[in-house]
Amino acid sequence: MTWGFLWIFVALKIPLAALIYIVWWAIKQEPEEPAASDDDGGVKRQRPHPPQPFPRRPRRGPHGDPAPMPPARVRSTRARARTLGHGN
């Protein structure tokens, strides 16, 4: 049991310490200065026109009447159960 505890308490702390060091190092880094140049890096194409928005839904009258009522439901016919006493 002692080797198991030693493994948990010591050996598994090494990757944790390395992770903490890498995060600390990344926070302390200074941002790199971009190289100053007059080049834009390539051709930028202009869009011929902006994309059109989706068309609006039609209005329901001059004052925005509510949507029309849905059609009547159609019910299917139910099959009648067969009776055991019925026979020829």
Buried (B, 14 or more C-beta within 10 A) or exposed (E): EEEEEEEEEEEEEEEEEEEEEEEEEEEEEEEEEEEEEEEEEEEEEEEEEEEEEEEEEEEEEEEEEEEEEEEEEEEEEEEEEEEEEEEE
